[in-house]
Amino acid sequence: MKTAVVRSNNSANVVFPLTRQMEIFIQYPDRTGEINFVYYRYTFRKYIMTVRFVIASLLFAGTLSSAPLTKQQQQWLSGADKHEKNGWIYLHIQGSPRERGFQHGYLLAKDIDEGIRIQRKVWEYESAMEWSWLVNWSTKLFAAKIDSENMAELHGIAEGLKAAGSSLTLEEVIAYNAASELLGGWWPTVKDTVSPNSPDPKKESCSSFIAAGDMTKDGGIVLGHNTWSSYCYAVFNVVLDIVPEKGHRVLMQVAAGLIHSGTDFFITDAGIIGSETTIGGFKPFDPEGVPEFSRMRSATQYASSIDEWCDIMKKGNNGGYANAWLIGDVKTNEIARLELGLKYIGFERTKNGYFTGSNIAEDPKILRFETSSNELNIKNPDIARRVRWKQLMKENKGTIDIAKAKSFLADHVDTYLNIPGPTSRSLCGHWELDSQMSGLDEPFYPLGAYDGKVVDSKMAKKMSFAGRWGTSCGTPFIAADYLKAHPQFDWTEGLIKDRPAEKWVDFVAGEKK
């Protein structure tokens, strides 16, 4: 039988017999050098369309070996900068959505690969479901609702990943960006009919405060935040400096591959600073709404005031990743707390006072109608931390500054046991050290605070903040020692990583190595 071979510039060979029943056989090397095969059978008259479709599909999926960078891609990368310090990765990106996405995807390809590998492994272990199933649902739920600019940046990340030799797809990048609302918002609504014995997702559970006026030493704003989650997800060590074509410059903490913060901690050149803590026990989710990650990025890039930021977040709200947002405007010295439920919204603002976040809703309607939380159960880490925040604010009124903020985030007092920690109930949380977890939470679970960030008005006006990677208190975490002591969590081997003691370090937008 006579055959024809079509060779592409991307190392994919298309071999087909010259018969009326067309057979298409594609052989291509993946990024590991292994040979993969794809086989198709179509009618002869459709062979041209089919060959083009198959090659385009492989290119889109990023399964072909990486090609040399084009002159345009090289030019894009010339505007980016990446360096590391004290456990953090600083990444500067700029330009059009596609351009800055490419910079992000290409320069952080290994980190994005690792982050999504971890997400996939945890998902498959806890649910016994395929990663591809979750990615398909993410695409159905979110892809069509992402605005064009954010989608272009996501496309750019996928393009940068492919250029760096990664096999990750655009759909996987979207699922990774949507992970918090996908797993914490949508999944609980279907879990019992799909994988009924899978554990409830452990949502990010952060500690944060914002204070201004008569609460602070100089009358300006002081904001502090630490990120809590499973140590598998201790990958939010990227300081992303974005100079977009349109909108405001943004400096924020992210995990590699995210177009939003995810933790969330940010500063903009409009003088807006912010953080969040997840609303614990939150239940409702609207699959028809706009993804939270897309709204958060748009609000942060385009808002010039607290009101504008909140308005963008409210529009199309889906209830996914429901948070209490602590927002400040260093132009007006005003601070606010936006609790964004689904049907109910809580909002407070002041120029003299403070707001805190510890994963318990303050608005009574959100608390009673949209959560399952008990605000009186001080065994619950959320309630214990809420009590501790009020103690610290009262004890330090009029003296709060950057140094005090750092000490708050490292605080180890357990207000349930009335002892110094560290425990799961201290502001610097250490579930891995706690044998007395409440409710159905597992003792010694590898979860807690793995960073600290602080900023005041003076720093924010310079687009600067101080961060500490590892833990807020500086205690190192050694994965091998932990797994030896708690072999019931041996499934996390290779997913949880060492976090050595690191010092506080300052970052500023536009910095160079």
FENWOLIN-V892342 format. One record per residue. N is the residue number from 1. RES is the residue in three letters. NEAR is the number of other ideal C-beta (glycine too) atoms within 12 Angstrom. D_CENTER is the distance of its C-alpha to the mean C-alpha in Angstrom with 1 decimal. Layout:
BEGIN
N_RES_NEAR_D_CENTER ; N_RES_NEAR_D_CENTER
END
This chain:
BEGIN
1_MET_10_54.4 ; 2_LYS_9_53.4 ; 3_THR_16_49.8 ; 4_ALA_21_47.8 ; 5_VAL_18_44.8 ; 6_VAL_23_42.2 ; 7_ARG_16_40.3 ; 8_SER_22_37.2 ; 9_ASN_14_35.9 ; 10_ASN_28_32.8 ; 11_SER_24_34.8 ; 12_ALA_34_35.1 ; 13_ASN_28_38.6 ; 14_VAL_34_39.8 ; 15_VAL_27_43.0 ; 16_PHE_31_45.1 ; 17_PRO_19_48.7 ; 18_LEU_15_50.8 ; 19_THR_17_51.6 ; 20_ARG_14_51.2 ; 21_GLN_17_48.6 ; 22_MET_27_45.9 ; 23_GLU_26_43.8 ; 24_ILE_36_40.8 ; 25_PHE_26_39.7 ; 26_ILE_35_36.7 ; 27_GLN_25_36.3 ; 28_TYR_31_33.4 ; 29_PRO_22_31.9 ; 30_ASP_25_28.3 ; 31_ARG_26_26.4 ; 32_THR_12_27.8 ; 33_GLY_12_31.3 ; 34_GLU_13_32.1 ; 35_ILE_16_34.0 ; 36_ASN_23_32.7 ; 37_PHE_20_34.9 ; 38_VAL_27_34.6 ; 39_TYR_17_37.7 ; 40_TYR_25_38.5 ; 41_ARG_19_41.8 ; 42_TYR_24_42.7 ; 43_THR_17_45.9 ; 44_PHE_20_47.4 ; 45_ARG_12_47.2 ; 46_LYS_19_43.4 ; 47_TYR_27_42.9 ; 48_ILE_19_41.8 ; 49_MET_17_39.1 ; 50_THR_27_38.0 ; 51_VAL_31_37.8 ; 52_ARG_20_35.8 ; 53_PHE_20_33.4 ; 54_VAL_38_32.9 ; 55_ILE_29_32.3 ; 56_ALA_18_29.9 ; 57_SER_21_27.9 ; 58_LEU_33_27.8 ; 59_LEU_29_26.7 ; 60_PHE_24_23.9 ; 61_ALA_30_22.7 ; 62_GLY_36_22.7 ; 63_THR_34_25.3 ; 64_LEU_32_27.8 ; 65_SER_28_28.3 ; 66_SER_26_26.9 ; 67_ALA_20_29.4 ; 68_PRO_13_30.3 ; 69_LEU_21_28.4 ; 70_THR_15_30.2 ; 71_LYS_10_31.5 ; 72_GLN_17_29.1 ; 73_GLN_28_26.1 ; 74_GLN_17_27.7 ; 75_GLN_17_28.1 ; 76_TRP_30_24.5 ; 77_LEU_30_23.5 ; 78_SER_20_26.1 ; 79_GLY_26_24.2 ; 80_ALA_33_21.1 ; 81_ASP_25_20.9 ; 82_LYS_29_19.0 ; 83_HIS_20_20.0 ; 84_GLU_21_19.1 ; 85_LYS_22_20.2 ; 86_ASN_26_20.0 ; 87_GLY_32_17.2 ; 88_TRP_37_14.9 ; 89_ILE_35_14.7 ; 90_TYR_37_15.6 ; 91_LEU_44_15.4 ; 92_HIS_35_17.5 ; 93_ILE_46_17.5 ; 94_GLN_31_19.9 ; 95_GLY_27_22.0 ; 96_SER_25_21.8 ; 97_PRO_34_18.7 ; 98_ARG_29_19.9 ; 99_GLU_33_20.9 ; 100_ARG_43_17.7 ; 101_GLY_45_15.7 ; 102_PHE_40_18.4 ; 103_GLN_42_18.2 ; 104_HIS_49_14.4 ; 105_GLY_47_15.0 ; 106_TYR_38_18.3 ; 107_LEU_38_17.7 ; 108_LEU_40_14.5 ; 109_ALA_34_15.8 ; 110_LYS_24_16.4 ; 111_ASP_36_13.1 ; 112_ILE_43_11.4 ; 113_ASP_30_14.3 ; 114_GLU_28_13.8 ; 115_GLY_40_10.1 ; 116_ILE_41_11.3 ; 117_ARG_26_14.5 ; 118_ILE_34_13.2 ; 119_GLN_42_11.3 ; 120_ARG_28_14.7 ; 121_LYS_23_16.8 ; 122_VAL_34_15.4 ; 123_TRP_37_15.6 ; 124_GLU_22_19.1 ; 125_TYR_24_20.3 ; 126_GLU_27_19.5 ; 127_SER_30_20.5 ; 128_ALA_17_23.1 ; 129_MET_25_21.9 ; 130_GLU_15_21.3 ; 131_TRP_30_18.0 ; 132_SER_18_19.8 ; 133_TRP_23_20.6 ; 134_LEU_39_17.1 ; 135_VAL_33_16.3 ; 136_ASN_20_19.5 ; 137_TRP_29_18.7 ; 138_SER_40_15.4 ; 139_THR_26_17.6 ; 140_LYS_20_20.2 ; 141_LEU_34_18.1 ; 142_PHE_42_15.9 ; 143_ALA_29_17.2 ; 144_ALA_17_20.3 ; 145_LYS_30_18.6 ; 146_ILE_35_16.3 ; 147_ASP_28_18.4 ; 148_SER_16_20.1 ; 149_GLU_25_18.6 ; 150_ASN_40_15.0 ; 151_MET_30_16.4 ; 152_ALA_27_18.4 ; 153_GLU_45_15.6 ; 154_LEU_46_14.0 ; 155_HIS_32_17.5 ; 156_GLY_36_17.8 ; 157_ILE_50_14.9 ; 158_ALA_40_16.7 ; 159_GLU_38_19.9 ; 160_GLY_42_18.9 ; 161_LEU_42_17.8 ; 162_LYS_39_21.2 ; 163_ALA_35_23.1 ; 164_ALA_33_21.8 ; 165_GLY_27_23.0 ; 166_SER_39_19.9 ; 167_SER_31_20.7 ; 168_LEU_42_17.3 ; 169_THR_34_17.8 ; 170_LEU_34_16.4 ; 171_GLU_32_16.1 ; 172_GLU_39_13.9 ; 173_VAL_50_11.5 ; 174_ILE_41_11.6 ; 175_ALA_41_11.1 ; 176_TYR_47_8.0 ; 177_ASN_48_6.5 ; 178_ALA_47_8.3 ; 179_ALA_47_7.8 ; 180_SER_45_7.4 ; 181_GLU_46_10.4 ; 182_LEU_42_12.0 ; 183_LEU_39_12.4 ; 184_GLY_35_12.7 ; 185_GLY_40_14.6 ; 186_TRP_35_16.5 ; 187_TRP_35_17.1 ; 188_PRO_30_19.1 ; 189_THR_27_21.4 ; 190_VAL_22_22.6 ; 191_LYS_26_22.0 ; 192_ASP_13_25.6 ; 193_THR_10_27.2 ; 194_VAL_19_25.3 ; 195_SER_23_24.6 ; 196_PRO_14_26.2 ; 197_ASN_12_26.0 ; 198_SER_24_22.3 ; 199_PRO_23_20.7 ; 200_ASP_26_18.9 ; 201_PRO_34_15.1 ; 202_LYS_34_14.2 ; 203_LYS_36_11.6 ; 204_GLU_44_9.6 ; 205_SER_46_12.7 ; 206_CYS_50_12.8 ; 207_SER_50_16.0 ; 208_SER_51_16.6 ; 209_PHE_47_19.8 ; 210_ILE_53_21.2 ; 211_ALA_46_24.9 ; 212_ALA_41_27.5 ; 213_GLY_27_31.3 ; 214_ASP_21_33.5 ; 215_MET_36_30.7 ; 216_THR_36_30.0 ; 217_LYS_24_32.3 ; 218_ASP_22_32.7 ; 219_GLY_22_31.9 ; 220_GLY_35_28.7 ; 221_ILE_50_25.1 ; 222_VAL_48_23.2 ; 223_LEU_52_19.6 ; 224_GLY_55_18.0 ; 225_HIS_51_14.7 ; 226_ASN_47_13.5 ; 227_THR_48_10.5 ; 228_TRP_47_11.7 ; 229_SER_39_10.7 ; 230_SER_40_12.7 ; 231_TYR_40_13.5 ; 232_CYS_34_12.8 ; 233_TYR_40_9.1 ; 234_ALA_36_10.1 ; 235_VAL_42_8.7 ; 236_PHE_45_6.7 ; 237_ASN_39_10.2 ; 238_VAL_40_10.2 ; 239_VAL_47_12.0 ; 240_LEU_51_12.0 ; 241_ASP_40_15.3 ; 242_ILE_44_15.8 ; 243_VAL_29_19.4 ; 244_PRO_32_19.6 ; 245_GLU_21_22.9 ; 246_LYS_17_22.8 ; 247_GLY_27_21.3 ; 248_HIS_30_20.2 ; 249_ARG_31_18.9 ; 250_VAL_41_15.5 ; 251_LEU_43_14.4 ; 252_MET_45_10.8 ; 253_GLN_45_8.6 ; 254_VAL_43_5.6 ; 255_ALA_43_5.3 ; 256_ALA_44_8.3 ; 257_GLY_49_8.5 ; 258_LEU_46_6.0 ; 259_ILE_47_8.5 ; 260_HIS_44_6.8 ; 261_SER_42_5.5 ; 262_GLY_43_3.1 ; 263_THR_45_5.7 ; 264_ASP_47_7.7 ; 265_PHE_50_10.4 ; 266_PHE_47_12.4 ; 267_ILE_47_16.0 ; 268_THR_42_18.0 ; 269_ASP_31_21.5 ; 270_ALA_32_22.6 ; 271_GLY_34_22.5 ; 272_ILE_47_19.6 ; 273_ILE_52_17.4 ; 274_GLY_50_14.9 ; 275_SER_50_12.7 ; 276_GLU_49_12.1 ; 277_THR_50_12.8 ; 278_THR_43_12.5 ; 279_ILE_45_16.0 ; 280_GLY_42_17.3 ; 281_GLY_31_19.5 ; 282_PHE_44_18.6 ; 283_LYS_29_20.3 ; 284_PRO_27_20.8 ; 285_PHE_32_18.9 ; 286_ASP_25_20.3 ; 287_PRO_26_19.8 ; 288_GLU_18_21.6 ; 289_GLY_32_19.2 ; 290_VAL_33_16.8 ; 291_PRO_44_13.2 ; 292_GLU_48_11.2 ; 293_PHE_46_8.6 ; 294_SER_40_11.8 ; 295_ARG_41_13.6 ; 296_MET_49_11.2 ; 297_ARG_43_11.4 ; 298_SER_35_15.1 ; 299_ALA_45_15.9 ; 300_THR_46_14.6 ; 301_GLN_39_16.4 ; 302_TYR_29_19.6 ; 303_ALA_35_20.3 ; 304_SER_22_23.1 ; 305_SER_25_23.6 ; 306_ILE_39_22.1 ; 307_ASP_21_23.9 ; 308_GLU_26_22.6 ; 309_TRP_42_19.0 ; 310_CYS_33_19.6 ; 311_ASP_22_21.7 ; 312_ILE_32_19.1 ; 313_MET_45_16.7 ; 314_LYS_30_19.6 ; 315_LYS_23_20.8 ; 316_GLY_26_20.1 ; 317_ASN_37_18.1 ; 318_ASN_38_17.3 ; 319_GLY_37_16.6 ; 320_GLY_46_13.3 ; 321_TYR_46_10.8 ; 322_ALA_45_13.8 ; 323_ASN_49_13.5 ; 324_ALA_48_16.0 ; 325_TRP_50_15.3 ; 326_LEU_48_17.3 ; 327_ILE_51_18.4 ; 328_GLY_51_21.1 ; 329_ASP_36_23.4 ; 330_VAL_36_25.1 ; 331_LYS_21_27.7 ; 332_THR_24_29.0 ; 333_ASN_32_28.0 ; 334_GLU_30_26.7 ; 335_ILE_42_23.9 ; 336_ALA_37_22.6 ; 337_ARG_40_20.7 ; 338_LEU_43_19.5 ; 339_GLU_41_19.0 ; 340_LEU_46_17.9 ; 341_GLY_39_19.3 ; 342_LEU_33_20.6 ; 343_LYS_23_24.3 ; 344_TYR_28_24.4 ; 345_ILE_30_23.0 ; 346_GLY_32_23.7 ; 347_PHE_28_24.1 ; 348_GLU_25_25.8 ; 349_ARG_28_26.5 ; 350_THR_26_28.8 ; 351_LYS_26_29.9 ; 352_ASN_20_31.3 ; 353_GLY_29_29.2 ; 354_TYR_38_25.8 ; 355_PHE_41_23.0 ; 356_THR_42_20.9 ; 357_GLY_44_18.1 ; 358_SER_45_18.1 ; 359_ASN_43_17.0 ; 360_ILE_38_20.4 ; 361_ALA_39_21.3 ; 362_GLU_34_24.0 ; 363_ASP_28_25.3 ; 364_PRO_17_28.0 ; 365_LYS_17_27.6 ; 366_ILE_35_23.9 ; 367_LEU_31_24.8 ; 368_ARG_20_27.8 ; 369_PHE_21_27.1 ; 370_GLU_31_23.4 ; 371_THR_34_22.6 ; 372_SER_23_24.4 ; 373_SER_33_24.0 ; 374_ASN_19_27.1 ; 375_GLU_26_27.0 ; 376_LEU_15_30.0 ; 377_ASN_21_29.0 ; 378_ILE_23_28.5 ; 379_LYS_23_27.9 ; 380_ASN_31_24.5 ; 381_PRO_47_22.0 ; 382_ASP_47_20.8 ; 383_ILE_31_24.4 ; 384_ALA_41_25.4 ; 385_ARG_45_22.7 ; 386_ARG_37_23.7 ; 387_VAL_31_27.3 ; 388_ARG_37_26.5 ; 389_TRP_39_24.8 ; 390_LYS_23_28.0 ; 391_GLN_21_30.1 ; 392_LEU_33_28.5 ; 393_MET_31_28.6 ; 394_LYS_18_32.2 ; 395_GLU_18_33.2 ; 396_ASN_27_31.7 ; 397_LYS_21_32.6 ; 398_GLY_22_33.7 ; 399_THR_23_32.5 ; 400_ILE_38_28.7 ; 401_ASP_29_27.5 ; 402_ILE_34_25.0 ; 403_ALA_20_26.8 ; 404_LYS_29_26.8 ; 405_ALA_44_23.2 ; 406_LYS_34_22.5 ; 407_SER_28_25.0 ; 408_PHE_44_23.5 ; 409_LEU_46_20.1 ; 410_ALA_34_22.2 ; 411_ASP_39_24.4 ; 412_HIS_34_25.6 ; 413_VAL_29_27.9 ; 414_ASP_31_27.9 ; 415_THR_30_29.5 ; 416_TYR_28_30.4 ; 417_LEU_23_32.3 ; 418_ASN_15_33.3 ; 419_ILE_16_32.8 ; 420_PRO_17_30.8 ; 421_GLY_33_27.8 ; 422_PRO_30_25.4 ; 423_THR_36_24.5 ; 424_SER_43_21.9 ; 425_ARG_45_23.2 ; 426_SER_41_23.0 ; 427_LEU_52_20.6 ; 428_CYS_43_19.6 ; 429_GLY_52_19.1 ; 430_HIS_37_20.4 ; 431_TRP_37_20.6 ; 432_GLU_38_21.8 ; 433_LEU_31_24.9 ; 434_ASP_32_25.8 ; 435_SER_18_28.6 ; 436_GLN_22_29.0 ; 437_MET_27_25.9 ; 438_SER_26_26.8 ; 439_GLY_21_27.0 ; 440_LEU_11_25.7 ; 441_ASP_27_23.1 ; 442_GLU_24_24.0 ; 443_PRO_22_25.5 ; 444_PHE_26_24.0 ; 445_TYR_34_20.6 ; 446_PRO_41_18.3 ; 447_LEU_37_15.8 ; 448_GLY_47_15.7 ; 449_ALA_53_14.8 ; 450_TYR_50_13.8 ; 451_ASP_53_13.8 ; 452_GLY_48_15.5 ; 453_LYS_51_15.5 ; 454_VAL_43_18.5 ; 455_VAL_47_20.0 ; 456_ASP_38_23.3 ; 457_SER_35_25.0 ; 458_LYS_24_26.8 ; 459_MET_33_23.7 ; 460_ALA_40_21.8 ; 461_LYS_26_24.9 ; 462_LYS_23_24.6 ; 463_MET_33_20.8 ; 464_SER_29_20.4 ; 465_PHE_45_18.8 ; 466_ALA_39_19.2 ; 467_GLY_45_16.7 ; 468_ARG_41_17.4 ; 469_TRP_40_15.5 ; 470_GLY_35_16.5 ; 471_THR_38_17.5 ; 472_SER_43_18.5 ; 473_CYS_35_22.0 ; 474_GLY_28_22.3 ; 475_THR_27_23.2 ; 476_PRO_20_22.5 ; 477_PHE_35_21.2 ; 478_ILE_20_23.2 ; 479_ALA_26_22.1 ; 480_ALA_17_25.6 ; 481_ASP_14_27.2 ; 482_TYR_31_24.8 ; 483_LEU_25_25.5 ; 484_LYS_13_29.1 ; 485_ALA_19_29.3 ; 486_HIS_26_27.3 ; 487_PRO_13_28.2 ; 488_GLN_16_27.1 ; 489_PHE_28_23.5 ; 490_ASP_18_24.8 ; 491_TRP_20_22.6 ; 492_THR_31_19.7 ; 493_GLU_22_21.7 ; 494_GLY_18_20.0 ; 495_LEU_30_16.6 ; 496_ILE_34_16.7 ; 497_LYS_31_17.6 ; 498_ASP_21_19.8 ; 499_ARG_33_18.5 ; 500_PRO_19_21.7 ; 501_ALA_19_22.6 ; 502_GLU_28_21.5 ; 503_LYS_19_22.9 ; 504_TRP_32_21.5 ; 505_VAL_28_21.2 ; 506_ASP_25_21.2 ; 507_PHE_39_19.3 ; 508_VAL_25_20.7 ; 509_ALA_33_19.9 ; 510_GLY_20_22.1 ; 511_GLU_23_22.8 ; 512_LYS_14_24.4 ; 513_LYS_11_24.7
END
